[in-house]
Amino acid sequence: MLAIVVDEEGNCWIPALMIDEHHQGQGYGRQAMVKLIEHMRNEGCTRLMIGHRPGNRIAGLLYDSLGFQKVSEELCDGEVVRCLELNYK
């Protein structure tokens, strides 16, 4: 399941990207994110935003490895917010 929302500043948010629990840990999340990043870049998105629960270490490591940077140390709605700049090709 995937959802994308564009905010008033033009940031593209991924409010949800979910892999069925029976298929987690098999690389599908990484593959989906890589394809999503490329798709959003091709669609003209310049900033891709995502949040995750602070205790979700695996999500944090995945997003770090894909180049997402923490926006701040403060939580937004209980989540760590990360941003990936896509304004390069």
Secondary structure, 3 states (H helix, E strand, C coil): CEEEEECCCCCEEEEEECCCHHHCCCCHHHHHHHHHHHHHHHCCCCEEEEEECCCCHHHHHHHHHCCCEECCCCCECCEEEEEEECCCC
